[in-house]
Structures are given as C-alpha cells and as structure tokens.
Amino acid sequence: MTAAPTSPRSGRRTPRRTGRGAGPARTGTRAERTRATEDRILASALDSFGTRGFDATSLDDLAAGLGITKQAILYHWPSKRVLLDAVVERACLELVIELSGALDEAGTGWDRVESVVRRVFRVGVRRPELLGLLRELGRVGGDASTRVITELRPFVDRARAYFEREMDAGRIRRCDAGLLLVSAYSTVLGAATDVDVLRAVGVEPTLRSIAIRRRELLSFLRAAMCGPEA
C-alpha cells in the first residue's frame, strides 16, 4: 500500500480524500471531458425543450439537473437560444437518419407510407423528445425553426417526389403532393406526440393505446390516400 503524503509543515501524514468528498475522478483528455460535458448538456436540453417546452425550460433548471453551474452551460453556449440551435442541429441529424431509413426500404404505394408512419411512431415511443422538439419549434419559430426546415429539406423533397411518382402510377390518389405531405406530417406528428390533447379526450398514452392509435391513423391515411378499395 502506498504511504499517505506528509504535510510539509508538520511532518504528519495527511489522510487521502476518499468517498463522496473526493469529487468525481477526472479521466480522459481535456478535449474529451469538454465533449462529454457538452453531450450531457445537449441531451438534457433536448429532453427538456422537447417535453416541457423552450419557454418553460430555464438554464438554471438545466444546470441544477446536471449538477453543474449555469455559467458552465454559458461557457459552451452564450445563451439559451444558441443552445437551442445546437440542440436542433443534433436532433435533425437523428431524425434524418430515422426517417431516411424508412424511405430507403423496399416497397411502393401504401406499403412505404405505412413504413414511414410506423417508424415515426417508434421514434415517438423511444425518443418522444425528438418529435416533441419538432412540435415545439413550430410554436417558437425563429432561426431554429428555419434550421429544421433546411436540414429536413432533402427528406421532404424525397417524400414529395415519391408521392408524385405513386400518383403517376395510380397507386395514390391524385392531389397536390406538397399539401398531402403537410397534411400527413401534421396528422402523424399530432397523433404521436400530443399527449395533452389525447388525455383531454380520455386516451392515456400507454403502449396499448399507442398501438391502437397507430392502427386507426393508418386506416384513416390509407382511406384518404388510396381509397376504400386499396
């Protein structure tokens, strides 16, 4: 066992600090520790912005939940709005990965639409804060909302082009592809995330109710897009 260090003044051995008073061990390089702190802040901010709302979230609350100071957050992002921009950048990357995977799957007509809807509901169950952030940004507006539109533009363009091809092939009813996409987006996002509205009509957000809601939504969208004979 290594001997405890001695005090240069008294010559007595100084006890080592252990347990809770010792503080967390510092591991990794400074850059790695900085990155880890930023990841924790972004994850906490995404969760709070997406579930509680941007206005209802304070930097003081975020700092308290993380066990750090507000100034530690401001060291990385100089304001809550700048932090929101960073959260949006990360969230958009995750959403594009999730939704693009559904568009890349095989199938035509309704099959691929159903695949996307099911993927969105899975995201809503596993990562409700992601979809909640999308809904919140529609209310907050500003640069963050514009950033989402820009980041998701490739996905939107692919989805619009897909609808147009399927209409030309006669597998989806002829209509304005852009309006169809907006309507489907609003309907699916609301059904997957609007917990307060669902509770107001007596629907509790359980796994069973989510499955029922998804099935009924798919039936509604299929009738609207393909007709009863599809």
C-alpha positions in Angstrom: 0.0 0.0 0.0 1.4 3.4 -0.9 2.0 5.6 2.1 -0.1 8.7 2.6 1.7 12.0 1.8 3.2 14.0 4.7 2.4 17.6 5.5 5.4 19.9 4.7 4.7 22.0 7.8 4.0 19.5 10.5 5.6 16.3 9.1 2.4 14.5 9.9 0.8 12.2 7.3 -2.1 13.8 5.5 -5.1 11.4 5.0 -6.1 10.8 1.4 -9.5 12.1 0.3 -11.9 9.3 -0.4 -15.6 8.8 -0.7 -18.2 11.4 -1.6 -16.0 14.3 -0.6 -13.3 13.4 -3.0 -15.3 14.5 -6.1 -15.5 12.7 -9.4 -12.4 11.3 -10.9 -11.0 13.2 -13.9 -10.4 10.9 -16.8 -9.6 11.4 -20.4 -8.0 14.4 -22.1 -9.4 17.9 -21.6 -11.0 17.8 -25.0 -12.7 14.5 -24.2 -14.0 15.9 -20.9 -15.3 19.0 -22.7 -17.0 16.9 -25.3 -18.6 14.7 -22.6 -19.9 17.8 -20.8 -21.4 19.2 -24.0 -23.1 15.9 -24.7 -24.7 15.8 -21.3 -25.9 19.4 -21.6 -27.3 18.8 -25.2 -29.1 15.6 -24.1 -30.7 17.3 -21.1 -31.7 20.4 -23.1 -33.2 18.2 -25.8 -35.2 16.3 -23.3 -36.5 19.5 -21.6 -37.1 21.5 -24.7 -39.0 18.6 -26.3 -41.1 17.6 -23.3 -41.5 20.8 -21.2 -41.1 23.4 -23.9 -38.5 26.0 -24.7 -40.0 28.8 -22.7 -40.7 26.6 -19.7 -37.0 25.5 -19.5 -34.5 27.7 -17.7 -30.7 27.4 -17.8 -30.8 27.3 -14.0 -33.1 24.3 -14.1 -30.8 22.5 -16.7 -27.7 23.3 -14.6 -29.4 22.0 -11.4 -30.4 18.8 -13.0 -26.9 18.2 -14.4 -25.2 19.1 -11.1 -23.3 22.0 -12.8 -23.5 25.8 -12.7 -25.4 27.9 -15.1 -22.1 29.6 -16.0 -20.8 26.2 -17.1 -23.6 26.0 -19.7 -22.9 29.6 -20.8 -19.2 28.7 -21.2 -20.2 26.4 -24.1 -23.2 28.3 -25.4 -23.6 32.0 -24.7 -27.4 32.0 -24.5 -30.4 29.7 -24.3 -31.2 30.5 -28.0 -27.7 29.5 -29.1 -28.1 26.3 -27.1 -31.4 25.6 -28.8 -29.7 25.9 -32.2 -27.1 23.3 -31.1 -29.9 21.0 -29.9 -31.8 21.4 -33.2 -28.7 20.5 -35.2 -28.2 17.3 -33.2 -32.0 16.4 -33.3 -32.2 17.0 -37.0 -29.4 14.5 -37.7 -31.1 11.8 -35.6 -34.4 12.4 -37.3 -33.0 12.3 -40.8 -31.3 9.0 -40.0 -34.5 7.6 -38.7 -36.8 8.8 -41.5 -34.4 8.2 -44.4 -34.2 4.6 -43.3 -37.9 4.2 -43.8 -37.8 5.9 -47.3 -34.9 3.6 -48.3 -37.0 0.5 -47.6 -38.4 -1.5 -50.4 -42.0 -1.2 -51.5 -44.3 1.0 -53.4 -47.6 2.8 -52.9 -49.1 2.5 -49.5 -46.5 0.0 -48.2 -43.8 2.6 -48.0 -46.1 5.2 -46.5 -47.1 2.8 -43.8 -43.4 2.0 -43.1 -42.7 5.7 -42.5 -45.7 6.1 -40.2 -44.7 3.1 -38.2 -41.1 4.4 -38.0 -42.4 7.8 -36.7 -44.4 6.1 -34.0 -41.4 4.0 -33.0 -39.4 7.2 -32.6 -42.3 8.7 -30.6 -42.1 5.8 -28.2 -38.3 5.5 -27.9 -37.4 9.2 -28.2 -40.5 11.3 -27.6 -38.3 14.4 -27.0 -37.3 14.4 -30.7 -40.8 14.6 -32.0 -41.8 16.9 -29.2 -39.0 19.3 -30.2 -40.4 19.4 -33.8 -43.8 20.4 -32.4 -42.3 23.0 -30.1 -40.2 24.6 -32.8 -43.4 25.2 -34.8 -44.5 27.4 -32.0 -41.2 29.1 -31.1 -40.3 29.9 -34.7 -37.2 31.9 -35.5 -33.8 30.7 -36.7 -34.2 27.3 -35.0 -37.4 26.6 -36.9 -35.7 27.7 -40.2 -32.8 25.4 -39.4 -35.2 22.4 -39.1 -36.7 23.3 -42.5 -33.3 23.5 -44.1 -32.0 20.3 -42.5 -35.1 18.2 -43.4 -35.4 19.7 -46.9 -33.8 16.7 -48.6 -36.2 14.3 -46.8 -39.2 16.5 -47.7 -38.1 16.6 -51.4 -37.7 12.8 -51.5 -41.1 12.3 -49.9 -42.8 14.7 -52.3 -41.1 13.1 -55.3 -42.3 9.7 -54.1 -45.9 10.8 -53.8 -45.8 12.3 -57.3 -44.4 9.0 -58.8 -47.0 7.0 -57.0 -49.8 9.3 -58.2 -48.5 8.9 -61.8 -48.5 5.1 -61.3 -52.1 5.3 -60.0 -51.3 3.8 -56.6 -52.1 7.0 -54.7 -55.0 9.4 -55.4 -54.1 12.4 -57.5 -53.7 15.6 -55.4 -51.2 18.3 -54.6 -48.2 16.3 -53.3 -47.0 19.2 -51.1 -50.3 19.6 -49.4 -50.6 15.8 -49.0 -47.2 15.7 -47.3 -48.0 18.6 -44.9 -51.4 17.0 -44.0 -49.8 13.6 -43.4 -47.0 15.2 -41.3 -49.4 17.2 -39.1 -51.7 14.3 -38.6 -48.9 11.8 -37.7 -47.0 14.2 -35.5 -50.0 15.2 -33.6 -51.2 11.6 -33.0 -47.7 10.6 -32.0 -46.9 13.4 -29.6 -49.9 15.5 -28.4 -50.3 13.8 -25.1 -52.4 16.6 -23.5 -54.9 16.6 -26.3 -55.2 12.8 -26.1 -55.8 12.9 -22.4 -58.4 15.6 -22.9 -60.4 13.1 -25.0 -59.8 10.3 -22.5 -56.9 8.5 -24.1 -54.0 7.7 -21.8 -50.5 7.3 -23.5 -49.9 3.6 -22.8 -48.2 1.2 -25.2 -51.6 -0.4 -25.9 -53.2 3.0 -26.7 -50.3 3.9 -28.9 -50.7 0.7 -30.9 -54.5 1.3 -31.3 -53.9 5.0 -32.2 -51.3 3.9 -34.9 -53.7 1.3 -36.4 -56.6 3.8 -36.6 -54.3 6.5 -38.0 -53.0 4.1 -40.7 -56.6 3.2 -41.6 -57.5 6.8 -41.9 -54.5 7.8 -44.0 -54.9 4.8 -46.3 -58.5 5.6 -47.0 -57.6 9.2 -47.7 -54.6 8.4 -50.0 -55.7 5.2 -51.7 -59.5 4.9 -51.3 -61.5 2.2 -49.7 -60.7 -0.3 -52.5 -56.9 -0.2 -51.7 
